[in-house]
Amino acid sequence: MLSPDTRHSLMAVCNTVAMPEISVRAQWLLDPTDIPVPANQCLVQIAGQSAYVNFGHINPPTVDEPDVTEFTQEMVEGRTFPVVPVARVQMPLSMLLDLRAKIDSALAAAGVTS
């Protein structure tokens, strides 16, 4: 668990619209009391030089029959389940590539392979 004063320092690249790209020192102020939002769906859309990364959550289906203990494919066949959006981020494609590299690095460090 993170302590309340945990900070992540790093060099960051600021890429603001109508400004040149510059490097600055940045510090993430992560609040350890902030509860993460569950997400089990991800959608990435590319539009020109921008990427839209969307995270959402699908709740499990409900069944009104008390003797049903597990779901089968037939129970959900033909049904459409809504994805509740929980976060939407727009970023330049260069940042999406950087995000992919960071995810790959974090997975490799954790010993996760595909």
C-alpha positions, 0 to 999 in steps of 0.5 A: 500500500502506498503511504500518503506522501508517496510521489512519483518523480519523472521527466515528462514531455509537455505537448500542449496544442499550439506550443512546442514540445518541451521536457519538464520535471513532473511529480505525480501526486497520487492520492492513496485514498482515491478508490480506483474505478473498475474497468473491464473494457477498453476501446482505442480509436485513432483520428488523424494524429490523435488517439482516444482511449476509452475505458468502460465497465460491463456489469455481469448479467442478472438472473432472477432464478435462485437455483442458477449458480453459473451463466451459460452462453445460451443465457446471454445469447442475443443480448446486448450489454451496455458498457458504462464509460468510466474514463476517456482520454485523448492524446497524441499518437506519440503518447499512445506509443509511449503508453504502449511501451510503458505497459509492455515494460510494466508487464515484463517487469512483473513477469507477465507474458502473452 
